[in-house]
Amino acid sequence: MTTKGPSHKQIIISMGNDNKTNFMASSSNHVVNLNRALKNIKSNIMADYVCSEQIGITIVTITIKVVSSSNL
C-alpha cells in the first residue's frame, strides 16, 4: 500500500471578535485536541492549523488516503 499526497480542506466557523480572539489565543491547544479526537475515532483527517478571518476562524485540515499501488 502507498499513500497519496495530503489534500487540504477548510472548515470555516463564524464567530464574533471576542470569541475569535479568545479562540486564537490558544489555537495550538485546539489543534492538538482536535487531532486527538480525530485519532480516537480513527479518522483519516487531521487538523493542520487555524487562521483568523474577518467572519470567524478557518481550520485547515489534511486528508491522507491510503490507496493501492494499482490506483497510481
N, CA, C and O atoms as CSV, one atom per row, in Angstrom:
chain,resi,resn,atom,element,x,y,z
A,1,MET,N,N,0.832,-1.181,0.000
A,1,MET,CA,C,0.000,0.000,0.000
A,1,MET,C,C,0.878,1.245,0.000
A,1,MET,O,O,1.961,1.270,0.585
A,2,THR,N,N,0.390,2.249,-0.656
A,2,THR,CA,C,1.079,3.534,-0.674
A,2,THR,C,C,0.088,4.604,-0.267
A,2,THR,O,O,-1.108,4.341,-0.143
A,3,THR,N,N,0.585,5.801,-0.062
A,3,THR,CA,C,-0.311,6.890,0.300
A,3,THR,C,C,-0.264,7.963,-0.767
A,3,THR,O,O,0.791,8.245,-1.336
A,4,LYS,N,N,-1.407,8.555,-1.033
A,4,LYS,CA,C,-1.459,9.723,-1.905
A,4,LYS,C,C,-1.010,10.923,-1.082
A,4,LYS,O,O,-0.976,10.864,0.147
A,5,GLY,N,N,-0.674,11.985,-1.749
A,5,GLY,CA,C,-0.291,13.214,-1.057
A,5,GLY,C,C,-1.464,13.791,-0.291
A,5,GLY,O,O,-2.618,13.487,-0.596
A,6,PRO,N,N,-1.181,14.623,0.702
A,6,PRO,CA,C,-2.259,15.191,1.506
A,6,PRO,C,C,-3.149,16.125,0.701
A,6,PRO,O,O,-2.693,16.782,-0.235
A,7,SER,N,N,-4.396,16.178,1.068
A,7,SER,CA,C,-5.375,17.052,0.441
A,7,SER,C,C,-5.856,18.042,1.493
A,7,SER,O,O,-6.350,17.632,2.544
A,8,HIS,N,N,-5.720,19.341,1.226
A,8,HIS,CA,C,-6.117,20.364,2.190
A,8,HIS,C,C,-7.573,20.764,1.973
A,8,HIS,O,O,-8.007,20.950,0.836
A,9,LYS,N,N,-8.317,20.893,3.050
A,9,LYS,CA,C,-9.688,21.393,3.017
A,9,LYS,C,C,-9.835,22.402,4.135
A,9,LYS,O,O,-9.066,22.381,5.096
A,10,GLN,N,N,-10.819,23.289,4.022
A,10,GLN,CA,C,-11.029,24.313,5.031
A,10,GLN,C,C,-12.401,24.172,5.654
A,10,GLN,O,O,-13.384,23.852,4.985
A,11,ILE,N,N,-12.442,24.419,6.951
A,11,ILE,CA,C,-13.699,24.470,7.683
A,11,ILE,C,C,-13.806,25.881,8.232
A,11,ILE,O,O,-12.952,26.303,9.012
A,12,ILE,N,N,-14.831,26.614,7.843
A,12,ILE,CA,C,-15.000,27.998,8.289
A,12,ILE,C,C,-16.050,28.038,9.387
A,12,ILE,O,O,-17.167,27.550,9.211
A,13,ILE,N,N,-15.683,28.624,10.524
A,13,ILE,CA,C,-16.583,28.733,11.669
A,13,ILE,C,C,-16.823,30.213,11.939
A,13,ILE,O,O,-15.893,30.938,12.294
A,14,SER,N,N,-18.061,30.666,11.776
A,14,SER,CA,C,-18.402,32.070,12.010
A,14,SER,C,C,-18.485,32.343,13.499
A,14,SER,O,O,-19.055,31.554,14.253
A,15,MET,N,N,-17.910,33.473,13.925
A,15,MET,CA,C,-17.998,33.883,15.324
A,15,MET,C,C,-17.629,35.350,15.439
A,15,MET,O,O,-17.005,35.923,14.546
A,16,GLY,N,N,-18.025,35.947,16.552
A,16,GLY,CA,C,-17.738,37.356,16.809
A,16,GLY,C,C,-16.289,37.580,17.184
A,16,GLY,O,O,-15.550,36.625,17.424
A,17,ASN,N,N,-15.878,38.848,17.236
A,17,ASN,CA,C,-14.487,39.199,17.502
A,17,ASN,C,C,-13.999,38.735,18.867
A,17,ASN,O,O,-12.864,38.274,18.984
A,18,ASP,N,N,-14.829,38.843,19.904
A,18,ASP,CA,C,-14.400,38.430,21.242
A,18,ASP,C,C,-14.107,36.936,21.289
A,18,ASP,O,O,-13.067,36.520,21.799
A,19,ASN,N,N,-15.007,36.141,20.766
A,19,ASN,CA,C,-14.800,34.691,20.741
A,19,ASN,C,C,-13.606,34.323,19.863
A,19,ASN,O,O,-12.836,33.425,20.204
A,20,LYS,N,N,-13.454,35.006,18.749
A,20,LYS,CA,C,-12.353,34.730,17.831
A,20,LYS,C,C,-11.015,35.014,18.504
A,20,LYS,O,O,-10.074,34.234,18.362
A,21,THR,N,N,-10.921,36.117,19.232
A,21,THR,CA,C,-9.683,36.467,19.925
A,21,THR,C,C,-9.346,35.435,20.985
A,21,THR,O,O,-8.192,35.026,21.106
A,22,ASN,N,N,-10.339,35.011,21.754
A,22,ASN,CA,C,-10.116,34.000,22.785
A,22,ASN,C,C,-9.705,32.663,22.175
A,22,ASN,O,O,-8.816,31.990,22.696
A,23,PHE,N,N,-10.342,32.279,21.080
A,23,PHE,CA,C,-10.020,31.011,20.428
A,23,PHE,C,C,-8.609,31.031,19.861
A,23,PHE,O,O,-7.866,30.061,20.006
A,24,MET,N,N,-8.238,32.130,19.216
A,24,MET,CA,C,-6.922,32.211,18.584
A,24,MET,C,C,-5.793,32.269,19.611
A,24,MET,O,O,-4.663,31.893,19.302
A,25,ALA,N,N,-6.080,32.734,20.828
A,25,ALA,CA,C,-5.052,32.813,21.863
A,25,ALA,C,C,-4.515,31.427,22.213
A,25,ALA,O,O,-3.348,31.284,22.576
A,26,SER,N,N,-5.353,30.423,22.105
A,26,SER,CA,C,-4.908,29.060,22.417
A,26,SER,C,C,-5.173,28.113,21.243
A,26,SER,O,O,-5.571,26.965,21.439
A,27,SER,N,N,-4.949,28.607,20.027
A,27,SER,CA,C,-5.253,27.811,18.832
A,27,SER,C,C,-4.404,26.546,18.737
A,27,SER,O,O,-4.883,25.526,18.241
A,28,SER,N,N,-3.161,26.589,19.198
A,28,SER,CA,C,-2.324,25.389,19.121
A,28,SER,C,C,-2.884,24.280,20.008
A,28,SER,O,O,-2.822,23.105,19.645
A,29,ASN,N,N,-3.430,24.644,21.165
A,29,ASN,CA,C,-4.071,23.646,22.032
A,29,ASN,C,C,-5.307,23.058,21.370
A,29,ASN,O,O,-5.570,21.862,21.490
A,30,HIS,N,N,-6.065,23.895,20.672
A,30,HIS,CA,C,-7.264,23.416,19.981
A,30,HIS,C,C,-6.906,22.432,18.875
A,30,HIS,O,O,-7.595,21.428,18.694
A,31,VAL,N,N,-5.829,22.712,18.129
A,31,VAL,CA,C,-5.401,21.807,17.062
A,31,VAL,C,C,-4.994,20.456,17.651
A,31,VAL,O,O,-5.337,19.411,17.099
A,32,VAL,N,N,-4.264,20.473,18.770
A,32,VAL,CA,C,-3.851,19.225,19.421
A,32,VAL,C,C,-5.077,18.439,19.877
A,32,VAL,O,O,-5.146,17.228,19.672
A,33,ASN,N,N,-6.045,19.119,20.494
A,33,ASN,CA,C,-7.260,18.448,20.967
A,33,ASN,C,C,-8.090,17.900,19.811
A,33,ASN,O,O,-8.624,16.795,19.899
A,34,LEU,N,N,-8.199,18.666,18.735
A,34,LEU,CA,C,-8.930,18.183,17.550
A,34,LEU,C,C,-8.273,16.935,16.983
A,34,LEU,O,O,-8.954,15.962,16.658
A,35,ASN,N,N,-6.952,16.961,16.862
A,35,ASN,CA,C,-6.248,15.804,16.306
A,35,ASN,C,C,-6.363,14.590,17.208
A,35,ASN,O,O,-6.470,13.467,16.714
A,36,ARG,N,N,-6.344,14.788,18.514
A,36,ARG,CA,C,-6.513,13.670,19.449
A,36,ARG,C,C,-7.907,13.044,19.284
A,36,ARG,O,O,-8.048,11.822,19.258
A,37,ALA,N,N,-8.923,13.893,19.173
A,37,ALA,CA,C,-10.287,13.388,18.997
A,37,ALA,C,C,-10.442,12.677,17.655
A,37,ALA,O,O,-11.086,11.630,17.583
A,38,LEU,N,N,-9.858,13.233,16.588
A,38,LEU,CA,C,-9.947,12.606,15.272
A,38,LEU,C,C,-9.198,11.272,15.243
A,38,LEU,O,O,-9.632,10.332,14.577
A,39,LYS,N,N,-8.081,11.188,15.959
A,39,LYS,CA,C,-7.336,9.931,16.027
A,39,LYS,C,C,-8.134,8.875,16.783
A,39,LYS,O,O,-8.126,7.702,16.410
A,40,ASN,N,N,-8.828,9.291,17.854
A,40,ASN,CA,C,-9.618,8.349,18.649
A,40,ASN,C,C,-10.763,7.737,17.861
A,40,ASN,O,O,-11.155,6.601,18.130
A,41,ILE,N,N,-11.308,8.464,16.895
A,41,ILE,CA,C,-12.393,7.913,16.083
A,41,ILE,C,C,-11.862,7.287,14.788
A,41,ILE,O,O,-12.627,6.933,13.892
A,42,LYS,N,N,-10.528,7.159,14.714
A,42,LYS,CA,C,-9.862,6.530,13.566
A,42,LYS,C,C,-10.190,7.224,12.241
A,42,LYS,O,O,-10.424,6.571,11.224
A,43,SER,N,N,-10.202,8.554,12.273
A,43,SER,CA,C,-10.475,9.343,11.087
A,43,SER,C,C,-9.209,9.489,10.249
A,43,SER,O,O,-8.102,9.425,10.785
A,44,ASN,N,N,-9.359,9.683,8.947
A,44,ASN,CA,C,-8.205,9.932,8.087
A,44,ASN,C,C,-8.015,11.433,7.856
A,44,ASN,O,O,-7.356,11.843,6.901
A,45,ILE,N,N,-8.598,12.246,8.738
A,45,ILE,CA,C,-8.490,13.701,8.666
A,45,ILE,C,C,-7.700,14.183,9.878
A,45,ILE,O,O,-7.879,13.684,10.989
A,46,MET,N,N,-6.822,15.164,9.649
A,46,MET,CA,C,-6.079,15.795,10.735
A,46,MET,C,C,-6.180,17.303,10.585
A,46,MET,O,O,-6.151,17.823,9.470
A,47,ALA,N,N,-6.298,18.013,11.711
A,47,ALA,CA,C,-6.272,19.471,11.680
A,47,ALA,C,C,-4.833,19.911,11.483
A,47,ALA,O,O,-3.939,19.440,12.186
A,48,ASP,N,N,-4.599,20.810,10.535
A,48,ASP,CA,C,-3.252,21.287,10.239
A,48,ASP,C,C,-2.960,22.575,10.999
A,48,ASP,O,O,-1.991,22.647,11.754
A,49,TYR,N,N,-3.791,23.586,10.803
A,49,TYR,CA,C,-3.612,24.849,11.521
A,49,TYR,C,C,-4.913,25.635,11.525
A,49,TYR,O,O,-5.858,25.297,10.813
A,50,VAL,N,N,-4.951,26.690,12.335
A,50,VAL,CA,C,-6.115,27.559,12.469
A,50,VAL,C,C,-5.681,28.964,12.072
A,50,VAL,O,O,-4.619,29.425,12.492
A,51,CYS,N,N,-6.491,29.650,11.266
A,51,CYS,CA,C,-6.176,31.034,10.935
A,51,CYS,C,C,-7.419,31.896,11.141
A,51,CYS,O,O,-8.550,31.412,11.090
A,52,SER,N,N,-7.181,33.167,11.373
A,52,SER,CA,C,-8.248,34.107,11.666
A,52,SER,C,C,-8.695,34.804,10.381
A,52,SER,O,O,-7.864,35.260,9.596
A,53,GLU,N,N,-9.991,34.883,10.175
A,53,GLU,CA,C,-10.584,35.564,9.024
A,53,GLU,C,C,-11.504,36.665,9.550
A,53,GLU,O,O,-11.728,36.760,10.757
A,54,GLN,N,N,-12.034,37.489,8.661
A,54,GLN,CA,C,-12.938,38.560,9.087
A,54,GLN,C,C,-14.231,38.029,9.690
A,54,GLN,O,O,-14.738,38.583,10.665
A,55,ILE,N,N,-14.763,36.962,9.114
A,55,ILE,CA,C,-16.058,36.461,9.578
A,55,ILE,C,C,-15.937,35.439,10.701
A,55,ILE,O,O,-16.946,35.051,11.291
A,56,GLY,N,N,-14.723,34.998,11.005
A,56,GLY,CA,C,-14.541,33.999,12.049
A,56,GLY,C,C,-13.180,33.357,11.945
A,56,GLY,O,O,-12.188,34.039,11.687
A,57,ILE,N,N,-13.118,32.065,12.139
A,57,ILE,CA,C,-11.857,31.336,12.046
A,57,ILE,C,C,-11.965,30.267,10.971
A,57,ILE,O,O,-13.060,29.823,10.627
A,58,THR,N,N,-10.827,29.865,10.451
A,58,THR,CA,C,-10.764,28.791,9.475
A,58,THR,C,C,-9.833,27.720,10.009
A,58,THR,O,O,-8.700,28.009,10.394
A,59,ILE,N,N,-10.311,26.475,10.032
A,59,ILE,CA,C,-9.488,25.340,10.422
A,59,ILE,C,C,-9.139,24.595,9.146
A,59,ILE,O,O,-10.024,24.106,8.443
A,60,VAL,N,N,-7.851,24.509,8.849
A,60,VAL,CA,C,-7.386,23.821,7.651
A,60,VAL,C,C,-7.060,22.381,8.034
A,60,VAL,O,O,-6.308,22.134,8.977
A,61,THR,N,N,-7.630,21.444,7.298
A,61,THR,CA,C,-7.441,20.027,7.590
A,61,THR,C,C,-6.670,19.349,6.472
A,61,THR,O,O,-6.620,19.843,5.345
A,62,ILE,N,N,-6.073,18.218,6.795
A,62,ILE,CA,C,-5.354,17.396,5.829
A,62,ILE,C,C,-6.032,16.036,5.793
A,62,ILE,O,O,-6.308,15.439,6.834
A,63,THR,N,N,-6.297,15.554,4.590
A,63,THR,CA,C,-6.833,14.210,4.418
A,63,THR,C,C,-5.771,13.365,3.748
A,63,THR,O,O,-5.272,13.711,2.678
A,64,ILE,N,N,-5.430,12.262,4.376
A,64,ILE,CA,C,-4.451,11.344,3.802
A,64,ILE,C,C,-5.178,10.035,3.496
A,64,ILE,O,O,-5.686,9.361,4.392
A,65,LYS,N,N,-5.213,9.696,2.217
A,65,LYS,CA,C,-5.914,8.484,1.790
A,65,LYS,C,C,-4.900,7.407,1.458
A,65,LYS,O,O,-3.905,7.670,0.782
A,66,VAL,N,N,-5.142,6.223,1.920
A,66,VAL,CA,C,-4.300,5.083,1.587
A,66,VAL,C,C,-4.908,4.393,0.373
A,66,VAL,O,O,-6.087,4.039,0.360
A,67,VAL,N,N,-4.080,4.214,-0.637
A,67,VAL,CA,C,-4.556,3.588,-1.884
A,67,VAL,C,C,-3.604,2.464,-2.253
A,67,VAL,O,O,-2.477,2.402,-1.762
A,68,SER,N,N,-4.058,1.599,-3.101
A,68,SER,CA,C,-3.181,0.535,-3.585
A,68,SER,C,C,-2.303,1.082,-4.708
A,68,SER,O,O,-2.650,2.081,-5.337
A,69,SER,N,N,-1.201,0.449,-4.953
A,69,SER,CA,C,-0.269,0.927,-5.991
A,69,SER,C,C,-0.878,0.850,-7.385
A,69,SER,O,O,-0.430,1.558,-8.287
A,70,SER,N,N,-1.887,0.010,-7.581
A,70,SER,CA,C,-2.524,-0.088,-8.897
A,70,SER,C,C,-3.337,1.151,-9.223
A,70,SER,O,O,-3.587,1.427,-10.397
A,71,ASN,N,N,-3.759,1.912,-8.205
A,71,ASN,CA,C,-4.524,3.131,-8.449
A,71,ASN,C,C,-3.642,4.315,-8.833
A,71,ASN,O,O,-4.152,5.339,-9.288
A,72,LEU,N,N,-2.331,4.193,-8.657
A,72,LEU,CA,C,-1.445,5.285,-9.006
A,72,LEU,C,C,-1.223,5.263,-10.494
A,72,LEU,O,O,-0.497,6.105,-11.022
